[in-house]
Amino acid sequence: NSLDQDVHKALSVLYDGSPAAKALGEKAKGILVFPQVTKAGLVVGGQSGNGALIKNGVVSGYYKTAAVSVGMQAGAQKFGFAIFIMSDKELMAFEKSSGWEIGVGPTVVVVDSGMGKDISTLTGKGDIFAFIFDQKGLMAGIGIQGSKITKVVDK
């Protein structure tokens, strides 16, 4: 289906722009990919998007993400993000839960364009890493704190 294709394409774009993401991807137990999240609003904004969990190179379930933000903002922005779950324990906990809120629950290390070039800057920092990217590569300054991720359906 087209979401599966978008998820794999987005992951490929991320890997092309970030050797650290590619290295983590080779070891990850699961990768949650949201290829296109739209953030829009004026004063009170929101963001939402659909994605999938990849295990062993295959999509195993579908998820959605949503967040509300308050503050000065105008216009719309599109971006993608991928969450690399590095341990069996964290993957099992995620799959058993009804979802997550980033910033609540397990610690998610958000990797920006400054630290995303080298895997050595990430080792020992945690079991869950999030990369925020667009068509041009890794991005900085987009907040995914407070983003809720919920399961839509298993594949």
CORHU-V953471 format. One record per backbone hydrogen bond with DSSP energy under -0.5 kcal/mol. NH is the residue of the N-H (numbers start at 1). CO is the residue of the C=O. If there is no record, write none. Layout:
# CORHU-V953471
NH_CO / NH_CO
This chain:
# CORHU-V953471
5_1 / 6_2 / 7_3 / 8_4 / 9_5 / 10_6 / 11_7 / 12_8 / 13_9 / 14_10 / 15_11 / 16_12 / 17_13 / 18_14 / 20_116 / 22_18 / 23_19 / 24_20 / 25_21 / 26_22 / 27_23 / 27_24 / 28_24 / 29_85 / 30_85 / 31_54 / 32_83 / 33_31 / 33_52 / 34_81 / 35_33 / 36_50 / 37_79 / 38_48 / 39_37 / 39_77 / 40_38 / 40_46 / 41_75 / 42_44 / 43_73 / 44_42 / 45_43 / 45_69 / 46_40 / 47_67 / 48_38 / 49_65 / 51_63 / 52_33 / 53_61 / 54_31 / 54_52 / 55_53 / 55_58 / 58_55 / 60_53 / 61_53 / 62_153 / 63_51 / 64_150 / 65_49 / 66_148 / 67_47 / 69_45 / 71_43 / 73_71 / 77_39 / 79_37 / 80_133 / 81_34 / 82_131 / 83_32 / 84_82 / 84_129 / 85_30 / 85_83 / 86_84 / 86_127 / 91_87 / 92_88 / 93_89 / 94_90 / 95_91 / 96_92 / 97_93 / 100_149 / 101_104 / 102_147 / 103_106 / 104_101 / 109_107 / 109_128 / 110_108 / 111_109 / 111_130 / 112_110 / 115_112 / 116_112 / 118_115 / 121_118 / 122_119 / 123_119 / 125_122 / 129_84 / 130_109 / 131_82 / 132_111 / 133_80 / 134_137 / 137_134 / 139_132 / 143_141 / 146_102 / 147_144 / 148_66 / 149_100 / 150_64 / 150_148 / 151_98 / 152_62 / 153_62 / 155_60
